């Protein structure tokens, strides 16, 4: 029929397989792109908790502690 013979149907079948492969690759590329963009940055290290002396200095800087209180608490922590 229409001069295709047996090779015509095989050609039609290969186009279908080719289309499936094409759209499958497009879908995989989209999934990889979305996962890459939405992944958290691995280069940012987690912030460490401040030690007691740093907290004490921050409280003193904010005015929550007076000079004498700061000095006593700093000595209690064993800092210079």
C-alpha positions as CSV (number, residue, x, y, z in Angstrom):
1,X,0.0,0.0,0.0
2,X,1.4,3.4,-1.0
3,X,4.7,1.8,-2.0
4,X,5.9,1.4,1.6
5,X,6.0,-2.4,1.7
6,X,7.4,-4.1,4.8
7,X,10.1,-1.4,5.4
8,X,7.4,1.3,5.7
9,X,5.9,-0.1,8.9
10,X,9.4,-0.7,10.4
11,X,10.2,3.0,9.7
12,X,6.9,4.1,11.3
13,X,7.8,2.0,14.4
14,X,11.3,3.5,14.7
15,X,9.8,7.0,14.6
16,X,7.6,6.0,17.6
17,X,10.6,4.7,19.5
18,X,12.6,7.8,18.6
19,X,9.8,10.0,19.9
20,X,9.7,8.1,23.2
21,X,13.4,8.5,23.7
22,X,13.3,12.2,22.8
23,X,10.6,13.0,25.3
24,X,12.1,10.7,27.9
25,X,15.4,12.7,27.7
26,X,13.5,16.0,27.9
27,X,11.8,14.7,31.1
28,X,15.0,13.5,32.7
29,X,16.7,16.9,31.9
30,X,13.8,18.8,33.5
31,X,14.0,16.6,36.7
32,X,17.7,17.0,37.0
33,X,17.4,20.8,36.5
34,X,14.7,21.1,39.2
35,X,16.7,19.0,41.7
36,X,19.9,21.0,41.0
37,X,18.2,24.3,41.5
38,X,16.2,23.3,44.6
39,X,19.1,21.6,46.4
40,X,20.5,23.5,49.4
41,X,23.9,25.0,49.0
42,X,26.5,22.6,50.3
43,X,29.2,25.2,50.4
44,X,27.7,27.1,53.3
45,X,28.9,25.6,56.6
46,X,26.4,25.5,59.5
47,X,26.8,28.3,62.0
48,X,28.5,27.3,65.2
49,X,26.9,28.2,68.5
50,X,28.6,31.1,70.3
51,X,30.6,30.2,73.4
52,X,29.7,31.7,76.8
53,X,32.3,34.5,76.6
54,X,30.9,35.7,73.3
55,X,27.4,35.7,74.7
56,X,28.6,37.6,77.8
57,X,30.4,40.2,75.5
58,X,27.2,40.6,73.5
59,X,25.1,41.2,76.6
60,X,27.6,43.8,77.8
61,X,27.6,45.5,74.5
62,X,23.8,45.7,74.4
63,X,23.8,47.2,77.9
64,X,22.2,44.3,79.7
65,X,25.1,44.0,82.1
66,X,27.0,46.7,83.9
67,X,30.8,46.8,84.0
68,X,31.1,45.2,87.4
69,X,28.7,42.4,86.5
70,X,30.6,41.8,83.3
71,X,34.0,41.6,85.1
72,X,32.6,39.1,87.7
73,X,31.0,36.9,85.2
74,X,34.1,37.0,82.9
75,X,36.2,35.9,85.9
76,X,33.8,33.1,86.7
77,X,34.2,31.8,83.1
78,X,38.0,31.8,83.6
79,X,38.6,34.3,80.8
80,X,41.2,37.1,80.9
